Amino acid sequence: MDNVLRDELKEAVDDVWAETLRHLPLVSGQQDQTREQVEFLAVVRTGDREPERMSFGRGINARSGIMAAGGYLRIDRSAYPDIDMRKGDKIVALERDGEPAFEILSVDDRSHLRLICELGDA
C-alpha cells in the first residue's frame, strides 16, 4: 500500500511542477557524441528559497542551500530509466522565458525513485 501512495504522490507532484527540459550531454565543454540529446519532463526548482540540505555524501562541510541562479532537478527514474546525467552536462528549460540553461554541478543517483541533480548557472 505504501508504494501505491508514494507513486500517486510522485505523479501528483510531477503533474503540477514538471516542465519540458532538454538534456545537452557534454564532455570537456563539447558535445558528447556517445550520448543523445533528449527532451523530457522533470521537476526543476530554482531561485531564492529556503535552504535544502543536499550533502551528496560530502559530510558536515557540505554546501547547503541553493544559489539564486541554481537549483535542483528531480527526474522520475521510472519514467526515464536510461537517462544518463553527468557533471558538466547542461539542461535547458524549454518552457521558461528565454529558455535558460543550467549546468549540472553534481548527480545523486542513490535513490531508486528520483535522479537528483544540483544545478548552477550555465
Steps between C-alpha positions, in 0.01 A plus 500: 500500500785743581641461148163584347470818710861596425448457127176700509674784686794499257261515203303784660817702560615444142157592360525840672873582490661307211610696194653417163879495507775424249807309613823606327766236575851648505857381542755771583251762383446335160205292379531139617465290184429184703176634657191638327332831577167418665187700581317387813269615779635554851476728803746790518499726806705818474547841657521642849324257732556345836822297509485133406742262668651300217843381604560243224722315747731791577446495877468798733692732267240449228358802328138549597238717340480613140612805312251728329627384160511131593269240640416133486373272226299194602443235233251214539720195454207276404403735215859549378703195608768545232571871542873554563567831678860589580682787666568768238194422285247776434122514536283749308161596649294514181179633660661793682542849355830520312557122534763530775777242515641341814820305556487174693732545799442157656283192457350294783393162361451320833119523505302243305219758461673814377827595334591829671735751337635816659486783246705815455483786255631397157 
